[in-house]
Amino acid sequence: MFMDGQENQMQLVTFQLGTELYGIDIMQVKEIQKITEIRAIPNAPAYVEGIFNLRGIIIPIINLHKRFQIRRAVMDENEELLSGFLILELDGMAVGIFIDKVVRVVTVDIDAIQPPPHMLAGIGTEYIQGVTKEDSGYLIILDVKRLFDRKELQQLGRLGG
């Protein structure tokens, strides 16, 4: 019997945030952008870096470093070229999140994903879908649907206009 096995796997866009490696389901990532001009917004929540105009669409940009009190990664010039933000699709709305460095796209077996330990590098387990073993350590899989509650998404939607 032939089976391709893809239904037991998921593809993740992996990125560095601080000292940890994170992944987000590739189906939730619209695109990856270089850091360009971001306009600050007065009276926005502290974790909102500002807004970004992407081909006429105004997108709120979230700084996960501030959201989770994570220090930025120390990077050399070549690594700086890989920094930017991911544009995510959340409840029909585009939201950008800062990342220190895009790493790569990986395929993981869903069976290999374990529930998150109680505390991981300052990020609460409510934001984590699971953890899987990678060559260089662990990969923390974020649950982007839980990064923001409904009220925050409405607030971000107003910022994005």
KEKEKE-512096 format. One record per atom (N, C-alpha, C): residue number from 1; residue in one letter; atom name; x, y, z. Coordinates in steps of 0.02 Angstrom, whole numbers, plus 32768, in hexadecimal, padded with zeros to 4 digits. Layout:
BEGIN
ATOM num residuo atomo   px   py   pz
ATOM NUM       A    CA    X    Y    Z
...
! end
This chain:
BEGIN
ATOM num residuo atomo   px   py   pz
ATOM   1       M     N 802A 7FC5 8000
ATOM   1       M    CA 8000 8000 8000
ATOM   1       M     C 802C 803F 8000
ATOM   2       F     N 801E 806D 7FD3
ATOM   2       F    CA 8046 80A9 7FCC
ATOM   2       F     C 802C 80E1 7FF8
ATOM   3       M     N 8059 8100 801F
ATOM   3       M    CA 8046 813A 8047
ATOM   3       M     C 807C 816E 8040
ATOM   4       D     N 8068 81AC 8035
ATOM   4       D    CA 809C 81E0 802E
ATOM   4       D     C 80B1 81FD 8071
ATOM   5       G     N 808A 81F3 80A6
ATOM   5       G    CA 809F 8208 80E9
ATOM   5       G     C 809A 8252 80F7
ATOM   6       Q     N 8086 827A 80C6
ATOM   6       Q    CA 8085 82C2 80D1
ATOM   6       Q     C 804F 82D9 8102
ATOM   7       E     N 801A 82B1 810A
ATOM   7       E    CA 7FE6 82C6 8139
ATOM   7       E     C 7FFE 82C2 8181
ATOM   8       N     N 8035 829F 818E
ATOM   8       N    CA 8052 829A 81D1
ATOM   8       N     C 808B 82CB 81DB
ATOM   9       Q     N 8093 82FB 81AD
ATOM   9       Q    CA 80CA 832A 81B1
ATOM   9       Q     C 80AF 8371 81AA
ATOM  10       M     N 80D6 83A0 81C4
ATOM  10       M    CA 80C6 83E7 81B9
ATOM  10       M     C 8106 840C 81A8
ATOM  11       Q     N 80FF 843F 817E
ATOM  11       Q    CA 8138 8469 816C
ATOM  11       Q     C 8137 84A7 8197
ATOM  12       L     N 8171 84B9 81B0
ATOM  12       L    CA 8177 84F2 81DC
ATOM  12       L     C 81AB 8524 81C1
ATOM  13       V     N 819B 8563 81C4
ATOM  13       V    CA 81CD 8597 81B8
ATOM  13       V     C 81EF 85A0 81FC
ATOM  14       T     N 8231 8596 81FE
ATOM  14       T    CA 8254 859B 823D
ATOM  14       T     C 827B 85DD 823F
ATOM  15       F     N 8280 85F8 827C
ATOM  15       F    CA 82A2 8638 8285
ATOM  15       F     C 82BE 863C 82CB
ATOM  16       Q     N 82F0 8667 82D2
ATOM  16       Q    CA 830F 8672 8313
ATOM  16       Q     C 82F1 86B0 8332
ATOM  17       L     N 82E2 86AA 8372
ATOM  17       L    CA 82C9 86E2 839A
ATOM  17       L     C 82EF 86DD 83DB
ATOM  18       G     N 831C 870C 83E7
ATOM  18       G    CA 8348 8706 8421
ATOM  18       G     C 8377 86CC 8416
ATOM  19       T     N 837C 869F 8447
ATOM  19       T    CA 83A9 8666 8440
ATOM  19       T     C 8385 8626 842A
ATOM  20       E     N 8343 862A 8423
ATOM  20       E    CA 831B 85EE 8413
ATOM  20       E     C 8308 85EA 83C9
ATOM  21       L     N 82FA 85AD 83B4
ATOM  21       L    CA 82E2 859F 8370
ATOM  21       L     C 8297 8592 8373
ATOM  22       Y     N 8271 85B7 834B
ATOM  22       Y    CA 8229 85B1 834A
ATOM  22       Y     C 8212 859D 8305
ATOM  23       G     N 81D6 8582 8301
ATOM  23       G    CA 81B8 8570 82C2
ATOM  23       G     C 816F 8583 82C1
ATOM  24       I     N 8157 8594 8285
ATOM  24       I    CA 8110 85A4 827A
ATOM  24       I     C 80FB 857C 823C
ATOM  25       D     N 80C0 855F 823F
ATOM  25       D    CA 80A4 853A 8207
ATOM  25       D     C 80A8 8565 81C8
ATOM  26       I     N 80C5 854A 8194
ATOM  26       I    CA 80D0 856F 8156
ATOM  26       I     C 808E 8588 8138
ATOM  27       M     N 8057 8566 8146
ATOM  27       M    CA 8017 8579 812B
ATOM  27       M     C 7FFD 85BA 814A
ATOM  28       Q     N 801A 85CF 8183
ATOM  28       Q    CA 8005 860C 81A4
ATOM  28       Q     C 8033 8647 8193
ATOM  29       V     N 8068 863A 816E
ATOM  29       V    CA 8098 866E 815B
ATOM  29       V     C 8089 8684 8114
ATOM  30       K     N 8076 86C4 810C
ATOM  30       K    CA 8068 86DE 80C9
ATOM  30       K     C 80A9 86ED 80A4
ATOM  31       E     N 80D8 870D 80C7
ATOM  31       E    CA 8119 871C 80A8
ATOM  31       E     C 814B 8732 80DC
ATOM  32       I     N 8189 8738 80C5
ATOM  32       I    CA 81C0 874E 80F0
ATOM  32       I     C 81D9 8790 80D2
ATOM  33       Q     N 81E1 87C3 80FD
ATOM  33       Q    CA 81F5 8805 80E6
ATOM  33       Q     C 8235 881B 8108
ATOM  34       K     N 825D 8841 80E3
ATOM  34       K    CA 8297 8862 8101
ATOM  34       K     C 827E 889C 812B
ATOM  35       I     N 82A5 88B0 815C
ATOM  35       I    CA 8292 88EB 8183
ATOM  35       I     C 829B 8928 8157
ATOM  36       T     N 8265 894D 8151
ATOM  36       T    CA 8267 898C 812D
ATOM  36       T     C 8247 89C0 815C
ATOM  37       E     N 822E 89F5 8140
ATOM  37       E    CA 8213 8A2A 816A
ATOM  37       E     C 81D2 8A15 818C
ATOM  38       I     N 81D3 8A1A 81CE
ATOM  38       I    CA 8197 8A0B 81F6
ATOM  38       I     C 8185 8A4C 8219
ATOM  39       R     N 8147 8A60 8213
ATOM  39       R    CA 8130 8A9E 8232
ATOM  39       R     C 8114 8A90 8277
ATOM  40       A     N 8130 8AB2 82A9
ATOM  40       A    CA 8118 8AAA 82EE
ATOM  40       A     C 80D1 8AC6 82F5
ATOM  41       I     N 80AD 8AA9 8324
ATOM  41       I    CA 8068 8ABF 8331
ATOM  41       I     C 8064 8AD7 8379
ATOM  42       P     N 8050 8B16 8384
ATOM  42       P    CA 8049 8B2E 83C9
ATOM  42       P     C 8013 8B07 83EE
ATOM  43       N     N 801D 8AFC 842E
ATOM  43       N    CA 7FED 8ADB 845A
ATOM  43       N     C 7FDC 8A93 8448
ATOM  44       A     N 8006 8A73 841F
ATOM  44       A    CA 7FFC 8A2C 840F
ATOM  44       A     C 8017 8A03 8449
ATOM  45       P     N 8000 89C4 8450
ATOM  45       P    CA 801D 899A 8484
ATOM  45       P     C 8069 8996 847C
ATOM  46       A     N 808D 898C 84B3
ATOM  46       A    CA 80D6 898C 84B3
ATOM  46       A     C 80F5 895A 8481
ATOM  47       Y     N 80D4 8922 8477
ATOM  47       Y    CA 80EF 88EE 844A
ATOM  47       Y     C 80E2 88FC 8400
ATOM  48       V     N 80BB 8931 83F1
ATOM  48       V    CA 80AF 8943 83AB
ATOM  48       V     C 80E6 8973 8394
ATOM  49       E     N 810E 895D 8365
ATOM  49       E    CA 8146 8985 834D
ATOM  49       E     C 812D 89BF 8321
ATOM  50       G     N 80F8 89B2 82FC
ATOM  50       G    CA 80DD 89E5 82D0
ATOM  50       G     C 80B6 89C6 8297
ATOM  51       I     N 80B0 89EB 825F
ATOM  51       I    CA 808D 89D0 8225
ATOM  51       I     C 80BC 89D2 81E9
ATOM  52       F     N 80AD 89A6 81BA
ATOM  52       F    CA 80D6 899C 817F
ATOM  52       F     C 80A7 899B 8142
ATOM  53       N     N 80B9 89BE 810E
ATOM  53       N    CA 8091 89BF 80D1
ATOM  53       N     C 80AD 898B 80A1
ATOM  54       L     N 8087 8955 8097
ATOM  54       L    CA 809B 8920 806A
ATOM  54       L     C 806E 8921 802D
ATOM  55       R     N 8087 893E 7FF7
ATOM  55       R    CA 8061 8943 7FB8
ATOM  55       R     C 801B 895E 7FC3
ATOM  56       G     N 8016 8994 7FEB
ATOM  56       G    CA 7FD6 89B5 7FF6
ATOM  56       G     C 7FAE 899A 8031
ATOM  57       I     N 7FC5 8964 8050
ATOM  57       I    CA 7FA2 8948 808A
ATOM  57       I     C 7FC9 895D 80C8
ATOM  58       I     N 7FA6 897C 80F8
ATOM  58       I    CA 7FC6 8992 8136
ATOM  58       I     C 7FC5 8958 8168
ATOM  59       I     N 8000 8944 817E
ATOM  59       I    CA 8007 8909 81A9
ATOM  59       I     C 8026 891E 81EC
ATOM  60       P     N 8006 890C 8224
ATOM  60       P    CA 8025 8919 8265
ATOM  60       P     C 8060 88E9 826F
ATOM  61       I     N 8097 8904 828B
ATOM  61       I    CA 80D3 88DB 8296
ATOM  61       I     C 80DC 88D2 82E2
ATOM  62       I     N 80E0 8893 82F6
ATOM  62       I    CA 80E5 8881 833C
ATOM  62       I     C 812D 886E 834D
ATOM  63       N     N 8145 8886 8385
ATOM  63       N    CA 8188 8875 839B
ATOM  63       N     C 8182 8840 83D1
ATOM  64       L     N 818F 8801 83BF
ATOM  64       L    CA 8189 87CA 83EF
ATOM  64       L     C 81BE 87CE 8426
ATOM  65       H     N 81F6 87F2 8418
ATOM  65       H    CA 8228 87FC 844D
ATOM  65       H     C 8207 8821 8487
ATOM  66       K     N 81E3 8857 8476
ATOM  66       K    CA 81C1 887E 84AA
ATOM  66       K     C 8186 8857 84C8
ATOM  67       R     N 8162 8835 849F
ATOM  67       R    CA 8127 8810 84B6
ATOM  67       R     C 813A 87DC 84EB
ATOM  68       F     N 8172 87B9 84DF
ATOM  68       F    CA 8187 8783 850B
ATOM  68       F     C 81C5 8792 8534
ATOM  69       Q     N 81DC 87D0 8534
ATOM  69       Q    CA 8218 87E5 8558
ATOM  69       Q     C 8254 87B8 8546
ATOM  70       I     N 8262 87B3 8506
ATOM  70       I    CA 829A 878B 84EC
ATOM  70       I     C 82CE 87BB 84D1
ATOM  71       R     N 830D 87AF 84E1
ATOM  71       R    CA 8343 87D8 84C4
ATOM  71       R     C 834D 87C7 847C
ATOM  72       R     N 835D 87FA 8455
ATOM  72       R    CA 836D 87ED 840E
ATOM  72       R     C 83AC 87C4 8409
ATOM  73       A     N 83B1 879D 83D5
ATOM  73       A    CA 83EC 8774 83C9
ATOM  73       A     C 8427 87A1 83B5
ATOM  74       V     N 8462 878E 83C9
ATOM  74       V    CA 849F 87B1 83B4
ATOM  74       V     C 84B4 8790 8372
ATOM  75       M     N 84B7 87B9 833D
ATOM  75       M    CA 84C5 879D 82FB
ATOM  75       M     C 84FD 87C3 82D8
ATOM  76       D     N 851F 879F 82AB
ATOM  76       D    CA 8551 87C1 8282
ATOM  76       D     C 852F 87DF 8244
ATOM  77       E     N 8556 8801 821A
ATOM  77       E    CA 853B 8824 81E0
ATOM  77       E     C 8514 87F6 81B1
ATOM  78       N     N 8530 87BA 81A4
ATOM  78       N    CA 850E 878B 8177
ATOM  78       N     C 84CB 8774 8193
ATOM  79       E     N 84C9 8768 81D4
ATOM  79       E    CA 848A 8753 81F3
ATOM  79       E     C 8457 878B 81F3
ATOM  80       E     N 846E 87C9 81F9
ATOM  80       E    CA 8441 8803 81F7
ATOM  80       E     C 8419 8805 81B6
ATOM  81       L     N 8437 87EC 817F
ATOM  81       L    CA 8415 87EA 813F
ATOM  81       L     C 83D8 87BC 8140
ATOM  82       L     N 83D6 878E 816F
ATOM  82       L    CA 839E 875E 8175
ATOM  82       L     C 8368 8775 81A5
ATOM  83       S     N 8371 87B1 81C2
ATOM  83       S    CA 833F 87C9 81F1
ATOM  83       S     C 8307 87EC 81CB
ATOM  84       G     N 82CE 87F4 81EC
ATOM  84       G    CA 8295 8814 81CD
ATOM  84       G     C 8256 8803 81F3
ATOM  85       F     N 8220 87F8 81CF
ATOM  85       F    CA 81E3 87E2 81F0
ATOM  85       F     C 81BB 87B4 81C4
ATOM  86       L     N 8193 878B 81E5
ATOM  86       L    CA 8166 875D 81C4
ATOM  86       L     C 8121 877E 81C1
ATOM  87       I     N 8102 877A 8187
ATOM  87       I    CA 80BD 8792 8181
ATOM  87       I     C 8090 8755 818A
ATOM  88       L     N 8067 8756 81BE
ATOM  88       L    CA 803B 871F 81CF
ATOM  88       L     C 7FF3 8730 81BF
ATOM  89       E     N 7FCB 86FD 81B4
ATOM  89       E    CA 7F83 8705 81A9
ATOM  89       E     C 7F61 86EE 81E9
ATOM  90       L     N 7F41 871E 820D
ATOM  90       L    CA 7F1E 870E 824C
ATOM  90       L     C 7ED6 8725 8246
ATOM  91       D     N 7EA8 86F6 8245
ATOM  91       D    CA 7E61 8706 8240
ATOM  91       D     C 7E53 8736 8206
ATOM  92       G     N 7E70 8728 81CC
ATOM  92       G    CA 7E64 8751 8191
ATOM  92       G     C 7E88 8794 8191
ATOM  93       M     N 7EB5 879F 81C1
ATOM  93       M    CA 7ED9 87DE 81C5
ATOM  93       M     C 7F24 87D0 81C1
ATOM  94       A     N 7F48 87FB 819D
ATOM  94       A    CA 7F90 87F4 8198
ATOM  94       A     C 7FB1 8818 81D3
ATOM  95       V     N 7FDF 87F5 81F3
ATOM  95       V    CA 8005 880F 822C
ATOM  95       V     C 804E 87FC 8221
ATOM  96       G     N 807B 882B 822D
ATOM  96       G    CA 80C2 881C 8227
ATOM  96       G     C 80E1 8811 826B
ATOM  97       I     N 8110 87E1 8270
ATOM  97       I    CA 8135 87D7 82AF
ATOM  97       I     C 8180 87DC 82A0
ATOM  98       F     N 81A2 8803 82CA
ATOM  98       F    CA 81EB 8809 82C4
ATOM  98       F     C 820B 87C6 82D4
ATOM  99       I     N 8240 87B6 82B0
ATOM  99       I    CA 8268 877B 82BF
ATOM  99       I     C 82B1 8791 82BC
ATOM 100       D     N 82DC 876E 82E0
ATOM 100       D    CA 8323 877E 82DD
ATOM 100       D     C 8341 8764 829C
ATOM 101       K     N 832D 8728 8288
ATOM 101       K    CA 834D 870A 824D
ATOM 101       K     C 8322 86D0 8233
ATOM 102       V     N 8314 86D0 81F2
ATOM 102       V    CA 82F3 8697 81D3
ATOM 102       V     C 8327 8660 81CF
ATOM 103       V     N 8313 8623 81E0
ATOM 103       V    CA 8343 85EC 81DE
ATOM 103       V     C 8337 85C2 819F
ATOM 104       R     N 82FD 859F 819C
ATOM 104       R    CA 82EE 8576 8161
ATOM 104       R     C 82A7 855A 8168
ATOM 105       V     N 8291 8538 8135
ATOM 105       V    CA 8252 8514 8138
ATOM 105       V     C 8262 84CB 8146
ATOM 106       V     N 8241 84AF 8178
ATOM 106       V    CA 824D 8469 8189
ATOM 106       V     C 820B 8442 8188
ATOM 107       T     N 8211 8401 817E
ATOM 107       T    CA 81D7 83D5 8181
ATOM 107       T     C 81E0 83AB 81C0
ATOM 108       V     N 81AC 83A9 81EA
ATOM 108       V    CA 81B0 8381 8227
ATOM 108       V     C 8177 834F 8228
ATOM 109       D     N 8184 8316 8247
ATOM 109       D    CA 8150 82E4 8251
ATOM 109       D     C 8124 82FB 828A
ATOM 110       I     N 80E3 82FC 827F
ATOM 110       I    CA 80B4 8312 82B2
ATOM 110       I     C 80BB 82E6 82F1
ATOM 111       D     N 80C9 82A6 82E7
ATOM 111       D    CA 80D2 8278 8320
ATOM 111       D     C 810E 828A 834B
ATOM 112       A     N 813F 82AE 832F
ATOM 112       A    CA 817C 82C0 8354
ATOM 112       A     C 8172 8300 837D
ATOM 113       I     N 8139 8321 8375
ATOM 113       I    CA 812D 835F 839B
ATOM 113       I     C 8114 834D 83E0
ATOM 114       Q     N 8136 8367 8412
ATOM 114       Q    CA 8125 835A 8458
ATOM 114       Q     C 8104 8397 8476
ATOM 115       P     N 80DA 838D 84AA
ATOM 115       P    CA 80BD 83C7 84CC
ATOM 115       P     C 80F5 83F1 84EA
ATOM 116       P     N 80EA 8433 84F0
ATOM 116       P    CA 8120 845E 8509
ATOM 116       P     C 812C 8453 8554
ATOM 117       P     N 816B 845B 856A
ATOM 117       P    CA 8178 845A 85B2
ATOM 117       P     C 8154 8496 85D1
ATOM 118       H     N 814D 8498 8613
ATOM 118       H    CA 8127 84CC 8634
ATOM 118       H     C 8141 8512 8627
ATOM 119       M     N 8182 851B 8620
ATOM 119       M    CA 819C 855E 8614
ATOM 119       M     C 81D6 8559 85E3
ATOM 120       L     N 81D3 8582 85B0
ATOM 120       L    CA 8207 8583 857D
ATOM 120       L     C 821C 85CB 8570
ATOM 121       A     N 8258 85DD 8581
ATOM 121       A    CA 8276 861E 856F
ATOM 121       A     C 8247 8659 8574
ATOM 122       G     N 821E 865A 85A8
ATOM 122       G    CA 81F3 8693 85B4
ATOM 122       G     C 81B2 8693 858E
ATOM 123       I     N 81A9 8668 855D
ATOM 123       I    CA 816B 8666 8538
ATOM 123       I     C 813D 8633 855A
ATOM 124       G     N 8102 8649 856B
ATOM 124       G    CA 80D2 861D 858C
ATOM 124       G     C 80BD 85E4 855F
ATOM 125       T     N 80AF 85AB 857D
ATOM 125       T    CA 809C 8570 8556
ATOM 125       T     C 805B 8579 8530
ATOM 126       E     N 8033 85AA 8543
ATOM 126       E    CA 7FF4 85B5 851E
ATOM 126       E     C 8000 85CB 84D6
ATOM 127       Y     N 803C 85E4 84C7
ATOM 127       Y    CA 804B 85FB 8484
ATOM 127       Y     C 8070 85C5 845B
ATOM 128       I     N 807D 858D 847A
ATOM 128       I    CA 80A7 855A 845A
ATOM 128       I     C 807D 851D 8448
ATOM 129       Q     N 8081 850A 8409
ATOM 129       Q    CA 805D 84CF 83F0
ATOM 129       Q     C 8082 848F 8405
ATOM 130       G     N 80C4 8492 8406
ATOM 130       G    CA 80EB 8457 8418
ATOM 130       G     C 8135 8463 840E
ATOM 131       V     N 815C 8430 841C
ATOM 131       V    CA 81A4 8433 8416
ATOM 131       V     C 81BB 83F4 83F3
ATOM 132       T     N 81ED 83FB 83C7
ATOM 132       T    CA 8209 83C0 83A6
ATOM 132       T     C 8255 83C6 83A6
ATOM 133       K     N 8277 838D 83A3
ATOM 133       K    CA 82C0 838B 83A4
ATOM 133       K     C 82DA 839D 8360
ATOM 134       E     N 830C 83C8 835F
ATOM 134       E    CA 832E 83DC 8321
ATOM 134       E     C 8378 83CA 8329
ATOM 135       D     N 839E 83CD 82F2
ATOM 135       D    CA 83E5 83BE 82F4
ATOM 135       D     C 840A 83E6 832A
ATOM 136       S     N 83F9 8427 832D
ATOM 136       S    CA 841E 8454 835A
ATOM 136       S     C 83FC 845E 839D
ATOM 137       G     N 83C9 8438 83AC
ATOM 137       G    CA 83A6 8440 83EC
ATOM 137       G     C 835C 8435 83E3
ATOM 138       Y     N 8334 8463 83FE
ATOM 138       Y    CA 82EC 845D 83F9
ATOM 138       Y     C 82CF 8493 83CE
ATOM 139       L     N 8298 8482 83AD
ATOM 139       L    CA 8272 84B2 8385
ATOM 139       L     C 822F 84BC 83A8
ATOM 140       I     N 8221 84FB 83B9
ATOM 140       I    CA 81E3 850C 83DC
ATOM 140       I     C 81B0 8521 83A7
ATOM 141       I     N 8178 84FE 83A3
ATOM 141       I    CA 8146 850D 8371
ATOM 141       I     C 8111 853B 8390
ATOM 142       L     N 810D 8578 8375
ATOM 142       L    CA 80DD 85A8 838E
ATOM 142       L     C 8097 859C 8372
ATOM 143       D     N 8065 85A8 839B
ATOM 143       D    CA 8020 85A5 8385
ATOM 143       D     C 800A 85ED 8378
ATOM 144       V     N 800E 8603 8339
ATOM 144       V    CA 8002 8649 832A
ATOM 144       V     C 7FBB 865F 833A
ATOM 145       K     N 7F8D 862F 833A
ATOM 145       K    CA 7F47 8641 834A
ATOM 145       K     C 7F40 8657 8393
ATOM 146       R     N 7F70 8642 83BD
ATOM 146       R    CA 7F6C 8654 8404
ATOM 146       R     C 7F9A 868E 8417
ATOM 147       L     N 7FC1 86A9 83E7
ATOM 147       L    CA 7FEE 86E0 83F7
ATOM 147       L     C 7FC8 871E 840D
ATOM 148       F     N 7F8C 8727 83F2
ATOM 148       F    CA 7F63 8761 8402
ATOM 148       F     C 7F1C 874C 840F
ATOM 149       D     N 7EFE 8768 8443
ATOM 149       D    CA 7EB8 8758 844F
ATOM 149       D     C 7E8C 8783 8421
ATOM 150       R     N 7E4C 8775 8420
ATOM 150       R    CA 7E1E 8796 83F2
ATOM 150       R     C 7E1F 87E3 83FA
ATOM 151       K     N 7E23 87FA 8439
ATOM 151       K    CA 7E24 8842 8446
ATOM 151       K     C 7E63 8862 8428
ATOM 152       E     N 7E9C 8841 8431
ATOM 152       E    CA 7EDB 885A 8415
ATOM 152       E     C 7ED8 885C 83C9
ATOM 153       L     N 7EBB 8828 83AB
ATOM 153       L    CA 7EB6 8826 8362
ATOM 153       L     C 7E8A 885F 8348
ATOM 154       Q     N 7E54 886D 836C
ATOM 154       Q    CA 7E28 88A5 8359
ATOM 154       Q     C 7E4F 88E7 835D
ATOM 155       Q     N 7E76 88EE 8392
ATOM 155       Q    CA 7E9E 892B 839B
ATOM 155       Q     C 7ED2 8931 8363
ATOM 156       L     N 7EF2 88F8 8352
ATOM 156       L    CA 7F24 88F8 831C
ATOM 156       L     C 7F03 8907 82D9
ATOM 157       G     N 7EC6 88EE 82D0
ATOM 157       G    CA 7EA0 88FB 8292
ATOM 157       G     C 7E93 8945 8289
ATOM 158       R     N 7E85 8968 82C0
ATOM 158       R    CA 7E7A 89B0 82BC
ATOM 158       R     C 7EBB 89D4 82AA
ATOM 159       L     N 7EF3 89BB 82C4
ATOM 159       L    CA 7F34 89D9 82B3
ATOM 159       L     C 7F44 89D1 826A
ATOM 160       G     N 7F34 8995 8250
ATOM 160       G    CA 7F43 8986 820A
ATOM 160       G     C 7F17 89AB 81D9
ATOM 161       G     N 7EDD 89C2 81F2
ATOM 161       G    CA 7EB0 89EA 81C8
ATOM 161       G     C 7E9A 89C4 818D
! end
